[in-house]
Amino acid sequence: MRCRMVQRKLELLETQELSDSERDQVQSHLESCGPCRSVQERRQKLQKLLVSVPVPPVPDQYAAMVVARVKKRQAIAAAAQRRRSVPKQSIWTGFEYLTGTAAALAIGLLIGVLMGYDTWQNDRQQSVAIAARSTDPLAESGFQYLVESREDSLAQDYLRLLSDFER
């Protein structure tokens, strides 16, 4: 038998709750194992010490105090049980819940409709709307004078710019 198993069964050995075969196995292990034997001896010393210590006296009103505490706890438990068993919900509680849920759903749908408004237009309407919104980027940036038409071509303007640069 292993030491751990024997040490678990030491209390059962002292109280004579082991079967004959288990008791013989534990006693043979104790005879051959010094550490388990010392554990058994310490347990026996502790048992003798506990038996020799006098039992402290019980106060006269101890039983009455225990009964009063038990009655108080029973009353508290009964009151808590009564509170749990009484339904507190009125008929309006369910109605308020449903009203709040319906309002939240309506707001969510409204937001969804507003966010998806542009996606319902067909492609032609979208292209017209985009063309109406777009303007000439050169006109917006202030470089319109570069695009203004003259009699000269762009190549002639370029050559004139280079010839001015060389002079």
Buried (B, 14 or more C-beta within 10 A) or exposed (E): BEEEEBBEBBEBBEEEEBEEEBBEBBBEBBEEBEEBBEBBEEBEEEEEEEEEEEEEEEEEEEEEEEEEEEEEEEEEEEEEEEEEEEEEEEEEEEEEEEEEEEEEEEEEEEEEEEEEEEEEEEEEEEEEEEEEEEEEEEEEEEEEEEEEEEEEEEEEEEEEEEEEEEE
